[in-house]
Amino acid sequence: MAETELSQIKSSFKTAFWVSLVAIFVSALLLTVLPWDIKLKLLLLTFFSVAILISLSYLQRKERQAWAVSQERLNKFSHFVEKSREINRLIVERGGFLPIALKLAEYFKEVLMASQLVLFYKKTKAYKVVLISDNSISALKNIHLSFHDPLVHQLKSSSGPNLQALEVQDLDSEWVRRFLPGFQKGQVLIYQSNDKIEGLCFFLPDSSFSTLDKEFLIWGWENLKLSLEFQKQAQFHKEQTKKLKEKLLVLENQPAQSEFKKKLFDVETFLNSAQSLFTVLEEEALLVSYLNLVQQQTNCKFGLVYTLDEKRENWIIKQSVGMDFKDSRYLNFPVTSKLATFLKTKPKPQNLLLATEELKKDPHLRNLLDNGIQLGVRLTSRGQFWGMVFLGEKADHSQYQEQDLELFFILCQILNSAWENLKQFKKIEELSYTDSLTSLYNYRYFHKRLIEETLRAKRFNRTLGLVMFDIDGFKTYNDSYGHQAGDRVLRQLGGLLLTTTRSIDIASRYGGEEFCIIMPEADSNECLKFMERLRRVIAHHPFKDEFLAFDHHITISVGGAIFPSDAKTVDKLIYCADMALLRAKNAGKNKAFLYYEQEPVAKR
């Protein structure tokens, strides 16, 4: 990667600079004591100096080239992020599959640098065409590839995890010769998930893929999956909306209470309000919008949404409207409670006032009832029990009717779909912030979060720790065992880092073999203890390699700095942590130091 190359060249340049100064000094010293003619001494000294300057100039030129490549990739990154967001907006706005398909085809062509492509996606019984690049190959729309075709078995045995491209001509497939003769000199891109081939993309001309290209191709696949899922959902919601309109109109025409008839007089307004939930792309905002809609439609005094805590041991209040809790913890309850078990088995809203005497013995249900809760229902997404909604008594103190429960159930179904929409969108957005090799956050996300966390620390007058480290002698490791072995070390290191940091810490890959951890609310003592623990954990961890018969052990050099005592700006904080890291390197490596006021260290 360009970042790794740039980091290595910078390191080589700094080393070469100091070696050059030492070489010139030693040369001058030797020439002083040697009994040679002064002109010969000056000539040799000039020769040495020119040779060293040429060497430094070459390294500087290489650094500029690596920097240019890095900038080009950054520009490419920004371009494809915007492309992906444009597709996401179309998906969220339910723009229909055709305009999304056209955008996705354009996206894949640009990422693959392909003149033509045909993309197959896994359906019920075969891989079917979902995208083609242009009308000149529109005849390919109706072809499909059976799961039992020899080509599928060949691709499964030839491809690895995630994304891989193979030469089509190497496959020697009768199916390709028959249906895709124009792509025999191209490549096929295989997308695998959970050891199953999800899709295939045949394209022209041949291309080579960098890590960055693969990241954007994964974005494309995820966008395609989301589009196809929404296409299916759109048809389902169209049918459900038609039924809902009919049901609400029937309810409206019934000789019910005048208040209820008044509440349902505008079906279109209700449906538009419900549909607006799909445009909300933040969890808290979605739940608040939903509870406001429920409160408006059911006339409840207050509403609560519960979700699981981080340890998935307790149901806690995630959002509420109409009720101000100074301390809501007394309303939380464990996942093992009778109340949670009861609602888990009931798909429709339950009037808790009518619960059995046995269930009312549950202290958690008794607690909710004592605080005015009357209705409760589970929330599920793709079969997973993710939350619960509870409603308080009505504002006019009347009783909930069957029509209220039916309406509440419809709103819960809409929330489940909106929640799934939000999670899918977040999944795609997260890919733009994730380093594909280590599964840690990338530099872009790191810088964004560091700005946010320093502002938060300043607002609440708290401290913040920033830890930076890199792998000692990683260039030598790559030269000895190969860059793929180095990548496997980085991948394992990413997983190890996630298990070593706190849940509130933000671990990121800074670039190459450099990593950083943002530690909210950590002071110098906590930061130094963590740095030492991290150094020891990594030093004692056996890094395994499937192609080598022995485990590897690596060491790291660690530096840290504290906001605001060491620095009051983001750039200065990064500088201070980096200077501490350099000091750890110069102290013999495998060390951990916090920053203190010192002269800049120029070598590594």
C-alpha positions in Angstrom: 0.0 0.0 0.0 1.1 3.6 -0.6 1.0 4.4 3.1 3.3 1.6 3.9 5.7 2.5 1.2 5.7 6.1 2.1 6.3 5.3 5.8 9.2 3.0 4.9 10.7 5.7 2.6 10.4 8.4 5.2 12.1 6.1 7.7 14.9 5.2 5.2 15.3 8.9 4.4 15.8 9.9 8.0 18.2 7.1 8.6 20.2 7.9 5.4 20.4 11.6 6.5 22.1 10.8 9.8 24.3 8.1 8.3 25.4 10.6 5.6 26.3 13.2 8.2 28.3 10.6 10.1 30.0 9.4 6.9 31.0 12.9 5.9 32.4 13.6 9.4 34.4 10.3 9.4 35.7 10.8 5.9 36.9 14.3 6.8 38.6 12.9 9.9 40.3 10.2 8.0 41.4 12.5 5.3 42.9 14.8 7.9 45.1 12.2 9.4 46.1 10.4 6.1 49.4 11.7 4.6 47.9 12.5 1.2 48.2 15.6 -1.0 45.7 18.3 -0.1 44.2 18.4 -3.6 43.6 14.6 -3.5 42.0 14.9 -0.1 39.6 17.6 -1.3 38.8 15.6 -4.4 37.9 12.5 -2.4 35.9 14.6 0.1 34.0 16.2 -2.7 33.4 12.8 -4.3 32.0 11.4 -1.1 29.8 14.4 -0.5 28.3 14.3 -4.1 27.6 10.6 -3.8 25.8 11.1 -0.5 23.8 14.0 -1.9 22.8 12.0 -5.0 21.7 9.2 -2.7 19.6 11.6 -0.5 18.2 13.2 -3.7 17.1 9.8 -4.9 15.4 8.9 -1.6 13.7 12.3 -1.6 12.4 11.8 -5.2 11.1 8.4 -4.2 9.3 9.9 -1.2 7.6 12.5 -3.5 6.5 9.7 -5.8 5.1 7.7 -3.0 3.4 10.8 -1.7 1.9 11.5 -5.1 0.5 7.9 -5.2 -0.9 8.3 -1.7 -2.6 11.6 -2.7 -4.0 10.0 -5.9 -5.5 7.2 -3.8 -6.9 9.6 -1.3 -8.6 11.5 -4.2 -9.9 8.2 -5.5 -11.1 7.4 -2.0 -13.1 10.6 -1.8 -14.5 10.2 -5.2 -15.9 6.7 -4.6 -17.2 7.7 -1.1 -19.3 10.3 -2.8 -20.4 7.8 -5.4 -21.4 5.3 -2.8 -23.3 7.9 -0.7 -25.2 9.0 -3.9 -26.3 5.4 -4.3 -27.2 5.1 -0.6 -29.4 8.2 -0.9 -31.2 6.7 -3.9 -31.8 3.5 -1.9 -33.0 5.3 1.2 -35.3 7.6 -0.8 -36.8 4.4 -2.5 -35.8 5.7 -6.0 -36.8 2.4 -7.6 -34.4 -0.3 -8.7 -33.8 0.9 -12.3 -32.0 4.2 -11.4 -30.1 2.4 -8.7 -29.1 -0.4 -11.1 -27.8 2.2 -13.6 -25.8 4.0 -10.9 -24.4 0.7 -9.6 -23.4 -0.4 -13.1 -21.6 2.9 -13.6 -20.0 2.4 -10.2 -18.7 -1.1 -10.9 -17.4 -0.1 -14.4 -15.4 2.8 -12.9 -14.0 0.8 -10.0 -13.0 -2.2 -12.2 -11.9 0.1 -15.1 -14.0 -2.1 -17.3 -15.5 -1.3 -20.7 -18.2 -3.9 -20.3 -19.5 -6.0 -17.4 -22.3 -8.5 -16.5 -23.1 -9.0 -12.9 -24.9 -12.2 -11.6 -26.5 -12.4 -8.2 -27.6 -15.4 -6.2 -31.3 -16.1 -6.5 -33.5 -19.0 -5.4 -32.2 -21.7 -7.8 -29.5 -20.0 -9.9 -27.3 -16.9 -10.4 -29.3 -14.4 -12.5 -28.3 -11.2 -14.2 -29.0 -8.1 -12.2 -26.7 -5.6 -13.8 -25.2 -5.0 -17.3 -23.0 -2.2 -18.3 -24.8 -1.0 -21.5 -27.5 -1.8 -24.0 -25.0 -3.4 -26.5 -25.1 -6.6 -24.4 -28.8 -6.3 -23.4 -29.4 -9.8 -24.8 -27.5 -11.2 -21.8 -30.3 -10.1 -19.4 -32.1 -13.4 -19.5 -29.3 -15.9 -19.1 -28.6 -17.6 -15.8 -26.0 -19.9 -14.2 -27.3 -23.0 -12.4 -25.9 -23.8 -8.9 -25.1 -27.2 -10.3 -23.1 -26.1 -13.3 -19.4 -27.3 -13.3 -18.3 -23.7 -13.5 -19.8 -22.9 -10.0 -17.9 -25.9 -8.5 -14.7 -24.8 -10.2 -15.1 -21.2 -8.9 -15.7 -22.5 -5.4 -12.5 -24.5 -5.4 -10.5 -21.8 -7.0 -11.6 -18.7 -5.0 -10.7 -17.6 -1.5 -12.7 -15.6 1.1 -14.3 -12.3 0.3 -13.3 -11.0 -3.2 -11.0 -12.6 -5.8 -10.6 -12.2 -9.6 -9.7 -15.1 -11.9 -8.9 -15.2 -15.6 -11.9 -16.5 -17.6 -9.8 -18.3 -20.2 -8.2 -20.4 -17.4 -11.5 -21.8 -16.4 -12.2 -23.5 -19.7 -15.9 -23.4 -19.2 -18.5 -24.6 -21.8 -21.1 -22.3 -20.2 -18.9 -19.2 -20.8 -18.2 -20.2 -24.4 -21.9 -20.6 -25.0 -23.4 -17.7 -23.2 -20.5 -15.2 -22.7 -18.2 -15.6 -25.7 -17.2 -11.9 -25.6 -15.8 -12.3 -22.1 -13.5 -15.2 -22.6 -10.4 -12.9 -22.6 -11.7 -11.0 -19.5 -11.9 -11.8 -15.8 -14.5 -13.0 -13.4 -14.8 -11.4 -10.0 -16.1 -13.7 -7.3 -17.8 -12.4 -4.2 -18.0 -14.9 -1.3 -19.8 -14.5 2.1 -19.9 -17.2 4.7 -18.1 -19.6 2.3 -20.9 -19.2 -0.2 -20.6 -17.5 -3.6 -23.1 -14.6 -3.4 -22.4 -13.2 -6.9 -20.2 -13.1 -10.0 -19.1 -10.3 -12.2 -17.6 -11.0 -15.7 -15.9 -7.9 -17.1 -13.5 -6.5 -19.7 -10.7 -5.5 -19.9 -8.3 -7.2 -17.4 -7.6 -5.1 -14.3 -5.4 -5.5 -11.2 -6.9 -4.8 -7.8 -5.3 -3.0 -4.9 -6.6 -3.2 -1.4 -8.4 0.1 -1.9 -10.1 -1.2 -5.0 -11.3 -4.3 -3.1 -12.8 -2.1 -0.4 -14.8 -0.2 -2.9 -15.9 -3.4 -4.7 -17.2 -4.7 -1.4 -19.2 -1.4 -1.0 -20.7 -2.0 -4.4 -21.8 -5.5 -3.5 -23.3 -4.3 -0.2 -25.1 -1.6 -2.0 -26.4 -4.1 -4.5 -27.6 -6.5 -1.8 -29.3 -3.6 0.0 -31.0 -2.5 -3.3 -32.3 -6.0 -4.0 -33.6 -6.4 -0.5 -35.3 -3.0 -0.7 -36.8 -4.0 -4.1 -38.3 -7.0 -2.4 -39.4 -4.9 0.6 -40.9 -2.2 -1.7 -43.2 -4.8 -3.3 -44.1 -6.1 0.2 -44.8 -2.6 1.6 -46.9 -1.8 -1.5 -49.1 -4.7 -0.8 -49.1 -4.0 3.0 -49.9 -0.3 2.4 -52.9 -1.3 0.3 -54.2 -3.6 3.0 -53.5 -1.0 5.6 -55.5 1.6 3.8 -58.4 -0.8 3.4 -58.2 -1.8 7.1 -58.0 1.8 8.3 -60.9 2.9 6.1 -63.0 0.0 7.4 -62.2 1.0 11.0 -63.0 4.6 10.2 -66.5 3.6 8.9 -67.3 1.5 11.9 -69.7 3.0 14.5 -66.8 3.6 16.9 -66.1 6.4 19.3 -66.0 9.9 17.7 -62.5 10.4 19.1 -61.2 7.3 17.3 -63.0 8.3 14.0 -61.4 11.8 14.3 -58.0 10.2 14.8 -58.2 8.1 11.6 -59.9 10.6 9.3 -56.7 11.3 7.3 -55.2 7.9 6.3 -52.8 9.5 3.8 -51.3 11.8 6.5 -50.8 8.8 8.7 -49.0 6.8 6.0 -46.8 9.7 5.0 -45.8 10.2 8.7 -45.0 6.5 9.0 -43.0 6.5 5.7 -40.9 9.4 6.9 -39.3 7.1 9.4 -37.3 5.4 6.6 -35.5 8.7 5.9 -34.1 8.9 9.5 -30.6 7.5 9.6 -29.6 8.0 13.3 -30.8 5.6 16.0 -31.8 8.1 18.6 -33.6 10.4 16.1 -35.4 7.3 14.6 -36.7 6.2 18.0 -37.8 9.7 19.0 -39.6 10.2 15.7 -41.3 6.8 16.1 -42.4 7.5 19.7 -43.7 10.9 18.8 -45.8 9.2 16.0 -47.1 6.6 18.4 -48.0 9.3 21.0 -49.8 11.2 18.3 -51.8 8.2 17.0 -52.6 6.5 20.3 -52.9 9.5 22.6 -50.6 7.9 25.2 -49.0 10.1 27.9 -45.6 8.6 27.4 -43.7 5.9 25.6 -40.4 4.0 26.1 -38.2 2.0 23.8 -35.9 -0.7 25.4 -32.8 -2.2 23.9 -30.1 -4.6 25.3 -27.1 -3.2 27.1 -23.5 -3.8 25.8 -23.2 -7.1 27.7 -26.6 -8.2 26.5 -27.6 -9.0 30.0 -30.3 -6.3 30.7 -33.0 -4.4 28.9 -32.4 -0.7 29.4 -34.3 2.4 28.3 -32.8 3.5 25.0 -35.3 6.4 24.3 -38.4 7.9 25.8 -40.9 10.7 25.1 -43.5 12.3 27.5 -41.7 11.3 30.7 -38.6 12.9 32.2 -36.5 10.3 34.1 -34.0 11.7 36.5 -32.8 8.1 37.0 -34.2 5.5 34.7 -32.1 2.6 35.9 -34.7 1.4 38.4 -36.9 0.6 35.4 -34.3 -1.7 33.7 -34.8 -5.4 34.0 -32.7 -8.5 33.1 -33.2 -10.6 30.0 -34.1 -13.6 32.2 -37.1 -11.8 33.7 -40.6 -13.3 33.3 -41.7 -10.1 31.6 -39.1 -10.3 28.8 -39.7 -14.0 28.3 -43.5 -13.4 28.1 -43.2 -10.6 25.5 -40.7 -12.5 23.4 -43.3 -15.2 22.7 -46.1 -12.6 21.8 -45.8 -11.0 18.4 -48.7 -8.6 19.0 -49.0 -5.8 21.6 -50.1 -6.9 25.1 -52.3 -5.1 27.6 -50.2 -5.6 30.7 -53.1 -4.7 33.0 -54.8 -7.9 31.8 -51.7 -10.1 32.6 -52.2 -13.3 34.6 -51.8 -13.1 38.4 -48.8 -15.4 38.0 -47.1 -13.0 35.6 -48.0 -10.0 37.8 -45.9 -11.6 40.6 -42.8 -10.6 38.5 -41.3 -7.6 40.4 -40.2 -6.0 37.1 -43.7 -6.1 35.6 -45.1 -4.8 38.9 -42.5 -2.0 38.8 -43.6 -0.9 35.3 -47.3 -1.1 36.2 -46.7 1.1 39.3 -45.1 3.7 37.0 -48.1 3.9 34.7 -47.1 1.4 31.9 -50.1 -0.3 30.3 -49.1 -1.7 26.9 -46.0 -3.7 25.8 -44.7 -5.3 22.6 -41.6 -6.9 21.3 -39.5 -5.6 18.3 -37.9 -8.0 15.9 -35.7 -7.6 12.8 -34.9 -10.6 10.6 -36.1 -12.9 13.3 -33.9 -11.3 16.0 -35.5 -9.9 19.2 -33.8 -6.5 19.4 -36.1 -4.3 21.5 -39.4 -3.6 23.3 -41.9 -0.7 23.3 -44.0 0.2 26.3 -46.8 2.8 26.4 -48.2 4.6 29.4 -51.8 5.4 30.1 -53.9 7.5 27.8 -53.8 11.3 28.2 -57.7 11.3 28.6 -57.5 8.3 31.1 -59.7 6.2 28.8 -59.0 2.5 28.2 -57.1 1.2 25.2 -59.4 -0.4 22.6 -58.7 -3.3 20.2 -58.3 -0.7 17.4 -55.5 1.0 19.4 -53.6 -2.2 19.8 -54.0 -2.9 16.0 -52.7 0.5 15.1 -49.8 0.1 17.6 -48.9 -3.2 16.0 -48.8 -1.7 12.5 -46.5 1.1 13.8 -44.2 -1.5 15.4 -44.0 -3.3 12.1 -43.0 -0.1 10.4 -40.4 0.6 13.1 -38.9 -2.9 12.5 -38.5 -2.2 8.8 -37.1 1.3 9.4 -34.6 -0.2 12.0 -33.5 -2.8 9.4 -33.1 0.0 6.9 -31.0 2.0 9.3 -28.8 -1.0 10.2 -28.1 -1.8 6.5 -27.2 1.9 5.8 -24.9 2.0 8.8 -23.2 -1.2 7.7 -22.4 0.3 4.3 -21.3 3.6 5.8 -19.1 1.8 8.2 -17.2 0.2 5.3 -16.0 3.7 4.4 -14.4 4.1 7.8 -13.0 0.5 8.2 -9.6 -0.7 7.2 -10.3 -3.9 5.2 -7.1 -5.7 6.3 -7.2 -5.2 10.1 -11.0 -4.5 10.6 -10.0 -1.5 12.6 -11.0 2.1 11.8 -9.0 3.8 9.2 -7.1 7.2 9.3 -10.1 9.1 8.0 -12.4 7.9 10.9 -9.6 8.3 13.4 -9.1 12.0 12.6 -12.8 12.6 12.6 -13.3 11.0 16.0 -10.2 12.6 17.5 -11.7 16.1 16.7 -15.0 15.1 18.3 -13.4 13.6 21.4 -11.1 16.5 22.1 -14.1 18.9 21.7 -16.1 16.7 24.2 -13.2 16.6 26.6 -12.8 20.4 26.4 -16.6 20.9 27.0 -16.7 18.7 30.1 -13.3 19.6 31.4 -11.9 16.0 31.1 -8.7 14.4 29.9 -8.1 12.4 26.8 -5.2 10.0 26.0 -3.8 9.4 22.5 -1.6 6.3 22.1 0.5 5.6 18.9 2.6 2.6 18.2 4.3 0.8 15.4 5.8 -2.6 14.9 9.6 -2.8 15.4 11.6 -4.0 12.4 8.5 -4.6 10.3 10.3 -3.8 7.0 12.9 -6.5 7.8 10.0 -8.9 8.6 8.4 -8.3 5.2 11.7 -8.6 3.4 12.4 -11.9 5.2 9.0 -13.6 5.0 7.1 -11.7 2.3 4.5 -9.0 2.3 1.6 -11.5 2.5 3.1 -12.8 5.8 3.3 -9.2 6.9 -0.4 -8.7 6.1 -1.3 -11.8 8.1 0.5 -10.3 11.1 -1.4 -7.0 10.7 -4.7 -8.9 10.4 -4.0 -10.8 13.7 -2.7 -7.6 15.4 -6.0 -5.9 14.5 -8.0 -8.6 16.3 -5.7 -8.6 19.3 -6.0 -4.8 19.6 -9.8 -5.0 19.7 -9.7 -7.5 22.6 -7.1 -5.4 24.5 -8.7 -2.0 24.5 -11.7 -0.8 26.5 -15.1 -0.6 24.9 -15.0 3.2 24.8 -11.6 3.3 23.2 -11.2 3.9 19.4 -8.5 1.8 17.8 -7.4 2.7 14.3 -4.8 1.9 11.7 -2.9 5.1 11.2 -1.1 3.9 8.1 1.3 1.0 7.2 2.4 -0.6 10.4 1.4 2.3 12.6 -1.7 2.2 14.9 -3.3 4.6 17.3 -5.9 4.4 20.1 -8.0 7.3 21.3 -8.7 6.9 25.1 -11.5 9.1 26.3 -11.3 10.2 30.0 -7.9 8.6 30.5 -5.2 10.5 32.5 -1.4 10.0 32.3 -1.4 7.1 34.8 -4.2 5.2 33.0 -2.6 5.8 29.7 0.9 4.6 30.7 -0.5 1.5 32.4 -2.4 0.7 29.2 0.6 1.3 27.0 2.7 -1.1 29.1 0.0 -3.7 29.1 -0.4 -3.5 25.4 3.3 -3.7 24.8 3.5 -6.9 27.0 0.4 -8.5 25.4 1.8 -8.1 21.9 5.3 -9.2 22.8 4.0 -12.5 24.3 1.4 -13.2 21.6 2.3 -16.0 19.1 1.5 -14.8 15.6 0.6 -17.8 13.5 1.2 -18.3 9.8 -0.4 -21.1 7.8 2.6 -21.2 5.4 5.3 -21.3 8.0 6.1 -24.1 10.5 6.7 -21.8 13.5 5.0 -18.9 15.4 6.3 -15.4 15.2 6.8 -12.9 18.0 6.9 -9.2 17.4 7.5 -6.1 19.5 6.2 -2.6 19.4 7.3 0.8 20.4 4.6 2.9 22.0 4.2 6.7 22.6 1.4 8.5 24.3 0.2 12.1 25.0 -2.5 13.6 27.1 -5.1 16.3 26.2 -5.0 19.1 27.4 -1.8 18.9 29.5 0.5 18.1 26.6 -1.5 19.7 23.8 -4.6 21.8 23.3 -5.1 21.1 19.6 -5.6 17.9 17.6 -2.5 18.4 15.4 -0.3 19.1 18.4 -1.6 16.1 20.3 -0.7 13.8 17.3 2.7 15.4 17.1 3.3 14.9 20.9 2.3 11.2 20.7 4.5 10.7 17.7 7.5 12.3 19.4 7.0 10.0 22.4 6.9 7.1 19.9 10.2 8.2 18.3 11.8 8.4 21.7 10.7 4.8 22.4 12.3 3.8 19.1 15.5 5.5 19.9 15.7 4.1 23.4 16.1 0.6 21.9 12.6 -0.3 20.8 10.0 -2.4 22.6 9.6 0.5 25.0 6.6 2.7 26.0 7.0 6.4 26.8 4.6 9.3 27.5 5.4 12.7 26.0 7.3 15.4 27.9 8.7 18.7 26.7 11.8 17.9 24.7 13.7 18.8 21.5 12.2 17.1 18.4 13.7 13.7 17.7 14.8 13.6 14.1 15.6 9.9 13.7 13.8 6.7 14.1 
